[in-house]
Amino acid sequence: MRVFKQRPIASTVKLHKVLGISATLLLIGVGLSVIFPAYGDQILLQRSLRLDNALPGKTASYQISFTIQDPDAVGSLKLLLCGNSPLESDPCSAPAGLDISSATLVQSNGFIDMSISSSTPNTMVLSRPLALPVAAPLTVIFKLTGVTNPSAAGSYYLRIATYGSTDASGARIDFGGIAYAIANPINVTAEVPPYLLFCAGVTVAGLDCNNVAGNYVNFGDINPQSSASGQSQMLVATNAANGYNVVVSGNTLTSGNNIISALPTPDVPRPGTSQFGMNLRANTDPTVGADVTGPGNGQPASNYNVPDKFMFQSGDIVALYNLPENYRKYTVSYLVNMAQSQPIGVYVSTLAYVATANF
C-alpha cells in the first residue's frame, strides 16, 4: 500500500491579464489565477490560465502553462474543467455552457508533439505519440482556441493531470489546479449631443466665442478718390454629420432714400463708382481682411472666396462645409466706394449672419 502525504507548499499566486472591459468582484478576483496545491508527491508548478475573452458565453482562447518537475515519462495530459472545485479529490461539476470539445490546439513550448485524442464539453485528453522521459524542469505552454466560456459569471476551475499512458489511463503522475473567473461586462456609455458653436463680432480673439468684441464697423468719411474698408470676424464649429452653412442677410448702405449700390457679382474696387460688397479673404486692394484660420476645413463660398473681388447679395451663403467641423474662423472684409454725385448723409447697414447645422 502506498501512503500519500500532503507536502507543505508555499501558496503561489500568478497574475494574468483578462482582455475586455469587464470586472466582477469575486472571492478570487477578475483575472487572478489561484494555484492550488496537489495532494500527493507530484505537483505541477507555476500553473497559469490566460483567457483572451472573459465574458460569459463568448468564444475565447485558453492559454495554459505549467512546469513539470518530475522526470517520469509522460504520454498524455488530461484537462478537466469544473464549476465547483480545483481539488483532485472532489467530484467535478461540469460548468453550464462550457464547451471545449470543438477547440483547436496551438502548441508553443514543451510538449510540441501533443494532439487532441478525445474531448467532451468539459474534458480533453492530449496525447503524445510516445511516452518519453521529461527533461525536468520542463515548462509546457499551449493554447486552446475556439473554447466556449461558461454561460454564467463566476469562479471556475481547471484540473491538469499527466499520465505515463498515451490515453490518460492508469496511474496519474502529476497534478495541479487553477481557478479562473468569468465576468459580466461593465457597459460604459456616453452621449455626445448635437451642437453648433457660432459667434460673430468685430473681433474674435483666438478660437473662443467668449472673446467676442464689438458689433460696429465704422468706415469713417468716404470719398470718391479711394476705397473705404472694414472687417469683422466669425467663428463656427459643429458635429453635424453634413456640416453647416453661414448665410448673410441685410441691406446695402443707405441714408434715407439714398443708397450705395450693392455689387451683384464679384468685382474689383472702382473708386468713383457706387459699390458695396464683401469677401472672406485677405485682400491687397484695399489692404483688409485675412484668410480663414483654425483646424477645421470650411471655406468661403465661391463668390466670396476671391481676393480683391467683392459682392453682396442678401441671403447668400458666405461660408460652408459638408462634414463635421472643428473650429474655423472667418474674417469678413467690407468694401465701400461712392460716386462723385453721392448725396451726403450717414449711410448705415445692419447685417445678420446665421449659421445652420445640417444634421
GIFEN-V918759 format. One record per backbone hydrogen bond with DSSP energy under -1.0 kcal/mol. CO is the residue of the C=O (numbers start at 1). NH is the residue of the N-H. If there is no record, write none. Layout:
CO,NH + CO,NH
This chain:
12,35 + 14,33 + 20,22 + 21,186 + 24,26 + 29,32 + 31,16 + 33,14 + 34,179 + 36,177 + 45,67 + 48,65 + 50,63 + 54,183 + 55,58 + 58,149 + 60,147 + 61,52 + 62,144 + 63,50 + 64,142 + 65,48 + 66,140 + 67,45 + 68,138 + 71,134 + 74,132 + 75,128 + 76,163 + 77,126 + 78,161 + 79,124 + 80,159 + 82,157 + 87,90 + 93,83 + 95,98 + 96,151 + 99,148 + 100,103 + 104,145 + 106,143 + 109,141 + 110,112 + 115,127 + 118,125 + 121,100 + 122,81 + 123,120 + 124,79 + 125,117 + 125,118 + 126,77 + 127,115 + 130,132 + 132,74 + 134,136 + 138,68 + 140,66 + 141,108 + 141,109 + 142,64 + 143,106 + 144,62 + 145,104 + 147,60 + 148,99 + 150,57 + 154,182 + 156,180 + 157,82 + 158,178 + 159,80 + 160,176 + 161,78 + 162,173 + 163,75 + 163,76 + 174,162 + 175,44 + 176,160 + 177,36 + 178,158 + 180,156 + 182,154 + 184,23 + 195,239 + 197,237 + 199,235 + 201,233 + 203,213 + 208,211 + 211,205 + 213,203 + 214,202 + 228,336 + 230,334 + 232,332 + 233,201 + 234,330 + 235,199 + 236,328 + 237,197 + 238,325 + 240,243 + 243,358 + 244,321 + 245,356 + 246,318 + 246,319 + 247,354 + 248,315 + 249,352 + 253,260 + 254,348 + 255,258 + 258,255 + 261,276 + 263,312 + 267,310 + 270,273 + 275,337 + 276,263 + 277,335 + 278,311 + 279,333 + 286,288 + 288,283 + 293,329 + 299,320 + 301,304 + 302,305 + 304,280 + 306,309 + 310,267 + 311,278 + 313,316 + 316,248 + 318,301 + 319,246 + 320,299 + 321,244 + 325,238 + 327,296 + 328,236 + 329,293 + 330,234 + 332,232 + 333,279 + 334,230 + 335,277 + 336,228 + 337,275 + 339,342 + 348,254 + 352,249 + 354,247 + 356,245 + 358,242
